[in-house]
Amino acid sequence: MAVMSRPAVLMIVMLAASVASLFAALLSGPFPISALQVLDSLLYPVPGLVHDVIWGLRAPRAAAAFAVGGLLALAGALLQVLLRNALADPYVLGISGGAAFGALLALAAGAGAAMMNAAAFAGALVAIAVVFGLSFRAGDWDVYRLLLTGVVLAAGFSALVSLALVMAPDAQVKGMLFWLMGDLAYAGSPAAAWIVLVVTGGIAVAHAVRLDLLALGELKAHALGLAVKPLQIAIFVAAALATVAAVLLAGSVGFVGLMVPHAVRLMGVTAHRWLLPLAMLLGAAFLTTADTAARTLFAPQQLPVGVLTALIGVPVMLVLLGRSRARV
Amino acid sequence: MLACSGLTLAVPGRVLARAIGFEVRGGEIWAVLGANGSGKTTLVHALAGLAPAPAGTVTLDGAPLASCGSAERAASIGVLLQQEEADYWGSALDYVLLGRFPRARSWFGWSAGDEAAARAALAAVGLDAFAARGYRTLSGGERQRARIAQLLAQEPRALLLDEPLQHLDLRHQVAVLRLVSGLAREHGRAVVMVLHDALWPARFCSHALLLYGDGAVEAGAAADLLGRERLERLYGCPLREIESDGRKFFAPV
């Protein structure tokens, strides 16, 4: 019998973890529903209270958390290759900064959820246009300039966000903080995020070998026959799309995009055809679990999930780091 | 097979060589010699289509290289770069497999044929026992051999080697040069290699290209060009001529 490769085993583990995290999200909450009832409601949807709680409240939120986690991990992994920088995360290019500033302006103006989303989207688009426009002048594309432009822009937005926090009336500051730390309580429909996740994730996995080549450096990738610039632009667009889709649902959830790809690498997977799907599943399962904890740990008090991702993620990462040093 | 004409090599602020013209045919091995900073690497990059020269054309089988797509070019021309910018985190086998990119036809991962080619390439440089080792854990010389294996797995018709012998011990220097001359003589590949040693070209190369760094260039048969006067001018240092088995070698005085 053939022994399964390590990434294939990890894939099964991650798939199982994903299903478990989604099931736990459906099971947990102030309204007691047994595992059997959850299964029953999933398999034979019959209108009723249990059905409404699961299909109306918990399932959409779990689906949103799952998609956001996958999107952030995908964007992080893509940007780490594009910028060839281990510290790159979905927020390094200022996209979330633009979205945050837009959302906070709308919040301060007392706008509703739809208006806030539109403003966040507009802010993100402005940031993307500025970063892309400045680093892709006259056909001359430089990844180093892309990184610097993004970091500078992010710093600018961060100052504007601080300004908005100081100027806003006290009553609104808490809502703003939740948005900034990342929160799924007011997440809208996750359908768009799922489409972005499946489409960009699928395309990225189909081109994974190209990412492996790009990780060797631009000149080397070019020497091996890769059309480098079109690929870099495609990665930028894919990462920007994934980031925007995630930020619009959940605000700026930290830690997932930076650390999940590294966690997968620490498990010994480096080829992107495995790294990308594993990172997406791990990020999705991780954020779903973190969100379940965020809404149940101190119920009825809800925590912003961005706080939980770091609180749970940091010890796990430290253990992984310690373990892998012993192995290498 | 691979030819250039009117090629100018320049770095910002300085012209290194003017009007270079030569053709490398299958079966020939060209040595590119010159002092530090004389434009050897710039020439390799220009011939490989990685960085277009300010003037002149490079042609592959008569067609301009500039009109060639990246994948098409890499299927014919393989380059061993002098330096690689990034660490590679996967295994030595995975690293060599990346050389199959211009030939790969499979959607997910690599085909059995790709893996067979990569393993054969590792064996050719004596790294068959290192396939599963992390590339990062290899020594400098082992990495250099893994990079040569990657080039072999690419199966190009023209091989451009920028300092193929760096980091290699004497035994592996000879092994690599034998491997390369076998590819040229038995498989009709065209080879251009940048060498730093005045010892090897006389033994392994059919042709030579001398870059004097001041704009002057000479290209021709190795037997005509590899004399003491030219090499002394090229390197700017006095040389001693040693004769052994009817061959002339040069060493610093």
Interface residues (C-beta under 8 A of the other chain):
Chain A: R84 V205 A206 A208 V209 R210 D212 L213 A215 L216 G217 E218 L219 K220 H222 A223 L224 G225 L226 A227 V228 R265 T270 A271 R273 V328
Chain B: A48 L50 G69 S70 A71 E72 R73 A74 A75 G78 V79 L81 E84 E85 A86 Y88 W89 G90 D94 L98 G99 F101 P102 A104 W107 F108 G109 G134 Q154
